[in-house]
Amino acid sequence: MRPACTGVKAGRWVDHHMGGTPIVDKDRVEGPLKEAGGNVKEGWGDLTDDESTEAEGKMDQAEGKVQNEWGEAKDNVRDALDDDR
């Protein structure tokens, strides 16, 4: 079975079996992962009563959300430009 996504081109995941068509911006993948990691870090900080770790987790979650939204905005711009061609 072949992988659906095998590379990155111009910051976007590319499906080489579909003619190199961009699928999604890498920030749309990395952002939610950062959010999830931040959620774990916040939970660990809460569990261990470590306010610093808990705060870092909240910051990571916020960064991940912003990164995801930034990737979505880039995808929307690329899609709009592709529609104009």
N, C-alpha and C positions, 0 to 999 in steps of 0.2 A: 504494500500500500504506500503510495507516495504522499509526502507531506504537502498540505495545501499551501503553506507559506514557507518560502525557502530563502528569503533574503530581505535586505532593506535597500531602498532606493530613494534618495532625496528625503530621508527621514520618515518614509512610509513603508509599511510592510508590503511586499510585492509577491504576487502569485505568478511564478515563472511559467506555470503550465497554462495560464490564461493570457499569455502574451505580455506579461509584465505589468498587468493592471494593478495600480495601487489599491490596497484594500483599506488600510486605516493608518493614521499617523502613529508613530511609536509613542508619543506622549499619551495617547489614548490607552495604551497598554501599560506603560510605566506608572502613570498617575494613580490608577486604582490599586496597583501593587504597593505603591508608597502609602496610600491611604490604609490599606489592610495592615501593613507593617506598623504604621502609627497606632492603629487600633490595638494591636497586640502589645505594643510598647506602653500605651496608656493603661491597658489592663494590668500589665505587670507592675507598673508604678503604683497603681491603686492597691494591688494585692500586697505589695511590699511596703506600703506607706512611703514611697519615694516620690516626693512631689516634683523633683527635677525630671525624673524619667517620665512621669505622667504628663508633665508639661511638654516635654520633647515629643511624646507620642501625639499630643494634640496638634503640635506644630507640623509634624510629619503628615498628619491627616489633612491639614489645611493646604500644605504644599502639594499633596497628591491631588486634591480636588482642583486646585488652580491649574496644575499641569494637565489634568484631564480636560478641563474646559478650554485651555489653550490649544490642545491638540484638536479638539472638536472645531474650534474656530478656524484653525488652519485647514482642516478637512473641508469645511464649508466654503472657504475661499477657493481652494483648489477645484472643488466641484463646480462652483460658479464659473471659474475661468474655463474649465473643460466644456461646460455647456455653451460658452460663447464661441468656441472654436468651430 
